[in-house]
Amino acid sequence: MKSSGPRARRDRNAFSNALKRGLYEAIFRRRDIRQFTPDPIPDEVLARILIAAHHAASVGFTQPWDFIIVRDPERRRRVKEIFEAERAKNAAQFTGARRKKFLSLKLEGILEAPLNVIVTCKPDRFGPGVLGKTSIREVEIYSACLAVENLWLAARVEGIGVGWVSILRNDALAEIFGIPGDVIPVAYLCIGYVSEFPDRPILATAEWASRLPPRTLIHFDSWNGRKSTDPLKTAAHDLKSTIDDPSIWRAIFPADSIDEPPSRD
Amino acid sequence: MKSSGPRARRDRNAFSNALKRGLYEAIFRRRDIRQFTPDPIPDEVLARILIAAHHAASVGFTQPWDFIIVRDPERRRRVKEIFEAERAKNAAQFTGARRKKFLSLKLEGILEAPLNVIVTCKPDRFGPGVLGKTSIREVEIYSACLAVENLWLAARVEGIGVGWVSILRNDALAEIFGIPGDVIPVAYLCIGYVSEFPDRPILATAEWASRLPPRTLIHFDSWNGRKSTDPLKTAAHDLKSTIDDPSIWRAIFPADSIDEPPSRD
């Protein structure tokens, strides 16, 4: 009887705690990296990372992504120039101490990283009809972003850092890399080994921004939540308490395990 | 000496094969799900999934996402109506046997799933200056997509299915859920336990689309690749051979392990 109860039914498809931990460690230890060692990435490792990216969810199973592997130093120098010009524009958005801090931050590793990878999106890859694309026209670009997160997590478990350089211009990227007009550059990534993965996001350590408490990002049934007279208000309260409770990680990161549970900063 | 060689230096930050496997299994076994059991999701599990989403990469550490947890059946019925109208538009993109097949597919579980979750994006959350946002204006939306992939993978290890319903209208979602004008609905997700995760993507089994061979998505140094006289052409060839080689997974999914390595279909 026990094995057919709701809990057993629920847990049937769950991973073991050991396998869950592999995913959650990847998620908590992933960082935006801007400093790389020159060690080359073996083909075997790069292949696994790209296959992981290719197994992201995609609207209508369109798999709209392509991957341009960039080793050419000359093209990278041109990208770096674009970056520098855009960075000056970005700096102009800030004033005073904030601008000073912005200018002190290293924001990319375009030339130092052993590899740059461009993830693109080709809408309507299989023709103009796309299952899942009607009024929301950007869905295939969203899919390409999902592939980027898979790539990022796979790189992390392989000990490889990834940094997304968004301070660029797509028209310039299209020109430098011969990207056709119907293909959209989505992510320009610097990829390589790192001396050490920082415990906390670089922008948190630099006191540029802080991790928001997750409870502040949760809404119930509508943006403004439920009325306080509503019985579902209690359910909302319960979830917000649970999200702050470190014991929800105990089974996955047992205290007696060799490694510490990763900091969730 | 050995431990300071390039390989040891590279592998220093890599996860163990057992932990790597947790991530890769999540990636290969994740599916777009449209059929759910009514079992409720415990708060502890939902909390872990939302924390995983919240630990995605974000441009300038802006964390632009919010999560609207939708239980209200009345609002869901209104979403389902929008879906039905958009689905008719989507069907009109296809003709003949293709349209027939489209109409035979179940594309959502809006009413059956115990939970719907809307992931939104609030650009300029901390003011108009955003580190990393210059010419490419959509970067925060891209970040919200990264959070969706984290959520999807975390749900998978917890034994929970996720389906992204993109056949909707954002203006309708904004109205139904009181989403402010400066917040963009990015993903409407159905979330719940499933009887069984299919081995292959539902749209592959339905012969709507096939997994593209990853080697066809890889370009070297430019969209049209390198000239055949170029020495780097060999490097490209090597990576394309490696990506097809199943032995690159052997250490992570050993043949004598209890479970089979997941199908990568």
HADDOCK unambig.tbl for C-alpha pairs under 7 A between the chains (distance, minus, plus):
assign (segid A and resid 6 and name CA) (segid B and resid 39 and name CA) 6.92 0.50 0.50
assign (segid A and resid 10 and name CA) (segid B and resid 193 and name CA) 6.23 0.50 0.50
assign (segid A and resid 11 and name CA) (segid B and resid 159 and name CA) 6.25 0.50 0.50
assign (segid A and resid 13 and name CA) (segid B and resid 159 and name CA) 4.33 0.50 0.50
assign (segid A and resid 13 and name CA) (segid B and resid 196 and name CA) 6.99 0.50 0.50
assign (segid A and resid 14 and name CA) (segid B and resid 157 and name CA) 5.36 0.50 0.50
assign (segid A and resid 14 and name CA) (segid B and resid 158 and name CA) 4.57 0.50 0.50
assign (segid A and resid 14 and name CA) (segid B and resid 159 and name CA) 3.63 0.50 0.50
assign (segid A and resid 15 and name CA) (segid B and resid 157 and name CA) 4.96 0.50 0.50
assign (segid A and resid 15 and name CA) (segid B and resid 158 and name CA) 6.32 0.50 0.50
assign (segid A and resid 15 and name CA) (segid B and resid 159 and name CA) 6.73 0.50 0.50
assign (segid A and resid 19 and name CA) (segid B and resid 19 and name CA) 6.39 0.50 0.50
assign (segid A and resid 19 and name CA) (segid B and resid 21 and name CA) 6.83 0.50 0.50
assign (segid A and resid 19 and name CA) (segid B and resid 22 and name CA) 3.97 0.50 0.50
assign (segid A and resid 20 and name CA) (segid B and resid 22 and name CA) 5.89 0.50 0.50
assign (segid A and resid 20 and name CA) (segid B and resid 157 and name CA) 5.60 0.50 0.50
assign (segid A and resid 21 and name CA) (segid B and resid 19 and name CA) 6.83 0.50 0.50
assign (segid A and resid 21 and name CA) (segid B and resid 22 and name CA) 6.80 0.50 0.50
assign (segid A and resid 22 and name CA) (segid B and resid 19 and name CA) 3.97 0.50 0.50
assign (segid A and resid 22 and name CA) (segid B and resid 20 and name CA) 5.89 0.50 0.50
assign (segid A and resid 22 and name CA) (segid B and resid 21 and name CA) 6.80 0.50 0.50
assign (segid A and resid 22 and name CA) (segid B and resid 22 and name CA) 4.30 0.50 0.50
assign (segid A and resid 22 and name CA) (segid B and resid 23 and name CA) 5.36 0.50 0.50
assign (segid A and resid 23 and name CA) (segid B and resid 22 and name CA) 5.38 0.50 0.50
assign (segid A and resid 23 and name CA) (segid B and resid 23 and name CA) 4.33 0.50 0.50
assign (segid A and resid 27 and name CA) (segid B and resid 52 and name CA) 6.57 0.50 0.50
assign (segid A and resid 27 and name CA) (segid B and resid 55 and name CA) 6.51 0.50 0.50
assign (segid A and resid 28 and name CA) (segid B and resid 55 and name CA) 6.44 0.50 0.50
assign (segid A and resid 39 and name CA) (segid B and resid 6 and name CA) 6.93 0.50 0.50
assign (segid A and resid 43 and name CA) (segid B and resid 239 and name CA) 5.53 0.50 0.50
assign (segid A and resid 43 and name CA) (segid B and resid 242 and name CA) 6.57 0.50 0.50
assign (segid A and resid 44 and name CA) (segid B and resid 242 and name CA) 6.15 0.50 0.50
assign (segid A and resid 44 and name CA) (segid B and resid 248 and name CA) 5.88 0.50 0.50
assign (segid A and resid 47 and name CA) (segid B and resid 239 and name CA) 6.87 0.50 0.50
assign (segid A and resid 47 and name CA) (segid B and resid 242 and name CA) 6.54 0.50 0.50
assign (segid A and resid 47 and name CA) (segid B and resid 243 and name CA) 4.91 0.50 0.50
assign (segid A and resid 51 and name CA) (segid B and resid 214 and name CA) 6.70 0.50 0.50
assign (segid A and resid 52 and name CA) (segid B and resid 27 and name CA) 6.57 0.50 0.50
assign (segid A and resid 54 and name CA) (segid B and resid 214 and name CA) 6.88 0.50 0.50
assign (segid A and resid 55 and name CA) (segid B and resid 27 and name CA) 6.52 0.50 0.50
assign (segid A and resid 55 and name CA) (segid B and resid 28 and name CA) 6.45 0.50 0.50
assign (segid A and resid 61 and name CA) (segid B and resid 203 and name CA) 6.59 0.50 0.50
assign (segid A and resid 61 and name CA) (segid B and resid 209 and name CA) 6.41 0.50 0.50
assign (segid A and resid 66 and name CA) (segid B and resid 217 and name CA) 4.73 0.50 0.50
assign (segid A and resid 66 and name CA) (segid B and resid 218 and name CA) 6.17 0.50 0.50
assign (segid A and resid 67 and name CA) (segid B and resid 217 and name CA) 6.03 0.50 0.50
assign (segid A and resid 67 and name CA) (segid B and resid 218 and name CA) 4.98 0.50 0.50
assign (segid A and resid 67 and name CA) (segid B and resid 219 and name CA) 6.05 0.50 0.50
assign (segid A and resid 68 and name CA) (segid B and resid 218 and name CA) 5.97 0.50 0.50
assign (segid A and resid 68 and name CA) (segid B and resid 219 and name CA) 4.52 0.50 0.50
assign (segid A and resid 68 and name CA) (segid B and resid 220 and name CA) 5.54 0.50 0.50
assign (segid A and resid 68 and name CA) (segid B and resid 221 and name CA) 6.24 0.50 0.50
assign (segid A and resid 68 and name CA) (segid B and resid 222 and name CA) 6.45 0.50 0.50
assign (segid A and resid 68 and name CA) (segid B and resid 223 and name CA) 6.71 0.50 0.50
assign (segid A and resid 69 and name CA) (segid B and resid 219 and name CA) 6.02 0.50 0.50
assign (segid A and resid 69 and name CA) (segid B and resid 220 and name CA) 4.93 0.50 0.50
assign (segid A and resid 69 and name CA) (segid B and resid 221 and name CA) 5.72 0.50 0.50
assign (segid A and resid 70 and name CA) (segid B and resid 220 and name CA) 6.14 0.50 0.50
assign (segid A and resid 70 and name CA) (segid B and resid 221 and name CA) 4.43 0.50 0.50
assign (segid A and resid 71 and name CA) (segid B and resid 221 and name CA) 6.27 0.50 0.50
assign (segid A and resid 72 and name CA) (segid B and resid 221 and name CA) 6.12 0.50 0.50
assign (segid A and resid 86 and name CA) (segid B and resid 134 and name CA) 6.55 0.50 0.50
assign (segid A and resid 89 and name CA) (segid B and resid 134 and name CA) 6.85 0.50 0.50
assign (segid A and resid 90 and name CA) (segid B and resid 131 and name CA) 6.72 0.50 0.50
assign (segid A and resid 90 and name CA) (segid B and resid 133 and name CA) 6.98 0.50 0.50
assign (segid A and resid 90 and name CA) (segid B and resid 134 and name CA) 5.84 0.50 0.50
assign (segid A and resid 93 and name CA) (segid B and resid 129 and name CA) 5.05 0.50 0.50
assign (segid A and resid 94 and name CA) (segid B and resid 129 and name CA) 6.36 0.50 0.50
assign (segid A and resid 129 and name CA) (segid B and resid 93 and name CA) 5.05 0.50 0.50
assign (segid A and resid 129 and name CA) (segid B and resid 94 and name CA) 6.35 0.50 0.50
assign (segid A and resid 131 and name CA) (segid B and resid 90 and name CA) 6.72 0.50 0.50
assign (segid A and resid 132 and name CA) (segid B and resid 166 and name CA) 5.50 0.50 0.50
assign (segid A and resid 132 and name CA) (segid B and resid 167 and name CA) 5.24 0.50 0.50
assign (segid A and resid 133 and name CA) (segid B and resid 90 and name CA) 6.97 0.50 0.50
assign (segid A and resid 133 and name CA) (segid B and resid 166 and name CA) 6.67 0.50 0.50
assign (segid A and resid 133 and name CA) (segid B and resid 167 and name CA) 6.25 0.50 0.50
assign (segid A and resid 134 and name CA) (segid B and resid 86 and name CA) 6.55 0.50 0.50
assign (segid A and resid 134 and name CA) (segid B and resid 89 and name CA) 6.84 0.50 0.50
assign (segid A and resid 134 and name CA) (segid B and resid 90 and name CA) 5.85 0.50 0.50
assign (segid A and resid 134 and name CA) (segid B and resid 167 and name CA) 6.03 0.50 0.50
assign (segid A and resid 135 and name CA) (segid B and resid 168 and name CA) 6.71 0.50 0.50
assign (segid A and resid 135 and name CA) (segid B and resid 169 and name CA) 5.77 0.50 0.50
assign (segid A and resid 136 and name CA) (segid B and resid 166 and name CA) 6.96 0.50 0.50
assign (segid A and resid 136 and name CA) (segid B and resid 169 and name CA) 6.55 0.50 0.50
assign (segid A and resid 142 and name CA) (segid B and resid 142 and name CA) 6.71 0.50 0.50
assign (segid A and resid 142 and name CA) (segid B and resid 145 and name CA) 5.95 0.50 0.50
assign (segid A and resid 145 and name CA) (segid B and resid 142 and name CA) 5.95 0.50 0.50
assign (segid A and resid 145 and name CA) (segid B and resid 145 and name CA) 5.95 0.50 0.50
assign (segid A and resid 145 and name CA) (segid B and resid 146 and name CA) 6.09 0.50 0.50
assign (segid A and resid 146 and name CA) (segid B and resid 145 and name CA) 6.09 0.50 0.50
assign (segid A and resid 146 and name CA) (segid B and resid 146 and name CA) 5.52 0.50 0.50
assign (segid A and resid 146 and name CA) (segid B and resid 149 and name CA) 5.36 0.50 0.50
assign (segid A and resid 149 and name CA) (segid B and resid 146 and name CA) 5.38 0.50 0.50
assign (segid A and resid 149 and name CA) (segid B and resid 149 and name CA) 6.59 0.50 0.50
assign (segid A and resid 157 and name CA) (segid B and resid 14 and name CA) 5.36 0.50 0.50
assign (segid A and resid 157 and name CA) (segid B and resid 15 and name CA) 4.96 0.50 0.50
assign (segid A and resid 157 and name CA) (segid B and resid 20 and name CA) 5.61 0.50 0.50
assign (segid A and resid 158 and name CA) (segid B and resid 14 and name CA) 4.57 0.50 0.50
assign (segid A and resid 158 and name CA) (segid B and resid 15 and name CA) 6.33 0.50 0.50
assign (segid A and resid 159 and name CA) (segid B and resid 11 and name CA) 6.24 0.50 0.50
assign (segid A and resid 159 and name CA) (segid B and resid 13 and name CA) 4.34 0.50 0.50
assign (segid A and resid 159 and name CA) (segid B and resid 14 and name CA) 3.63 0.50 0.50
assign (segid A and resid 159 and name CA) (segid B and resid 15 and name CA) 6.74 0.50 0.50
assign (segid A and resid 166 and name CA) (segid B and resid 132 and name CA) 5.49 0.50 0.50
assign (segid A and resid 166 and name CA) (segid B and resid 133 and name CA) 6.68 0.50 0.50
assign (segid A and resid 166 and name CA) (segid B and resid 136 and name CA) 6.96 0.50 0.50
assign (segid A and resid 167 and name CA) (segid B and resid 132 and name CA) 5.24 0.50 0.50
assign (segid A and resid 167 and name CA) (segid B and resid 133 and name CA) 6.26 0.50 0.50
assign (segid A and resid 167 and name CA) (segid B and resid 134 and name CA) 6.02 0.50 0.50
assign (segid A and resid 168 and name CA) (segid B and resid 135 and name CA) 6.70 0.50 0.50
assign (segid A and resid 169 and name CA) (segid B and resid 135 and name CA) 5.76 0.50 0.50
assign (segid A and resid 169 and name CA) (segid B and resid 136 and name CA) 6.56 0.50 0.50
assign (segid A and resid 177 and name CA) (segid B and resid 221 and name CA) 6.88 0.50 0.50
assign (segid A and resid 177 and name CA) (segid B and resid 222 and name CA) 4.38 0.50 0.50
assign (segid A and resid 177 and name CA) (segid B and resid 223 and name CA) 6.02 0.50 0.50
assign (segid A and resid 178 and name CA) (segid B and resid 222 and name CA) 5.90 0.50 0.50
assign (segid A and resid 178 and name CA) (segid B and resid 223 and name CA) 5.55 0.50 0.50
assign (segid A and resid 179 and name CA) (segid B and resid 223 and name CA) 5.44 0.50 0.50
assign (segid A and resid 193 and name CA) (segid B and resid 10 and name CA) 6.23 0.50 0.50
assign (segid A and resid 196 and name CA) (segid B and resid 13 and name CA) 6.99 0.50 0.50
assign (segid A and resid 203 and name CA) (segid B and resid 61 and name CA) 6.60 0.50 0.50
assign (segid A and resid 209 and name CA) (segid B and resid 61 and name CA) 6.41 0.50 0.50
assign (segid A and resid 214 and name CA) (segid B and resid 51 and name CA) 6.70 0.50 0.50
assign (segid A and resid 214 and name CA) (segid B and resid 54 and name CA) 6.88 0.50 0.50
assign (segid A and resid 217 and name CA) (segid B and resid 66 and name CA) 4.73 0.50 0.50
assign (segid A and resid 217 and name CA) (segid B and resid 67 and name CA) 6.02 0.50 0.50
assign (segid A and resid 218 and name CA) (segid B and resid 66 and name CA) 6.18 0.50 0.50
assign (segid A and resid 218 and name CA) (segid B and resid 67 and name CA) 4.98 0.50 0.50
assign (segid A and resid 218 and name CA) (segid B and resid 68 and name CA) 5.96 0.50 0.50
assign (segid A and resid 219 and name CA) (segid B and resid 67 and name CA) 6.05 0.50 0.50
assign (segid A and resid 219 and name CA) (segid B and resid 68 and name CA) 4.53 0.50 0.50
assign (segid A and resid 219 and name CA) (segid B and resid 69 and name CA) 6.02 0.50 0.50
assign (segid A and resid 220 and name CA) (segid B and resid 68 and name CA) 5.55 0.50 0.50
assign (segid A and resid 220 and name CA) (segid B and resid 69 and name CA) 4.93 0.50 0.50
assign (segid A and resid 220 and name CA) (segid B and resid 70 and name CA) 6.14 0.50 0.50
assign (segid A and resid 221 and name CA) (segid B and resid 68 and name CA) 6.23 0.50 0.50
assign (segid A and resid 221 and name CA) (segid B and resid 69 and name CA) 5.71 0.50 0.50
assign (segid A and resid 221 and name CA) (segid B and resid 70 and name CA) 4.42 0.50 0.50
assign (segid A and resid 221 and name CA) (segid B and resid 71 and name CA) 6.26 0.50 0.50
assign (segid A and resid 221 and name CA) (segid B and resid 72 and name CA) 6.13 0.50 0.50
assign (segid A and resid 221 and name CA) (segid B and resid 177 and name CA) 6.89 0.50 0.50
assign (segid A and resid 222 and name CA) (segid B and resid 68 and name CA) 6.42 0.50 0.50
assign (segid A and resid 222 and name CA) (segid B and resid 177 and name CA) 4.39 0.50 0.50
assign (segid A and resid 222 and name CA) (segid B and resid 178 and name CA) 5.92 0.50 0.50
assign (segid A and resid 223 and name CA) (segid B and resid 68 and name CA) 6.71 0.50 0.50
assign (segid A and resid 223 and name CA) (segid B and resid 177 and name CA) 6.01 0.50 0.50
assign (segid A and resid 223 and name CA) (segid B and resid 178 and name CA) 5.55 0.50 0.50
assign (segid A and resid 223 and name CA) (segid B and resid 179 and name CA) 5.43 0.50 0.50
assign (segid A and resid 239 and name CA) (segid B and resid 43 and name CA) 5.54 0.50 0.50
assign (segid A and resid 239 and name CA) (segid B and resid 47 and name CA) 6.86 0.50 0.50
assign (segid A and resid 242 and name CA) (segid B and resid 43 and name CA) 6.58 0.50 0.50
assign (segid A and resid 242 and name CA) (segid B and resid 44 and name CA) 6.15 0.50 0.50
assign (segid A and resid 242 and name CA) (segid B and resid 47 and name CA) 6.54 0.50 0.50
assign (segid A and resid 243 and name CA) (segid B and resid 47 and name CA) 4.91 0.50 0.50
assign (segid A and resid 248 and name CA) (segid B and resid 44 and name CA) 5.86 0.50 0.50
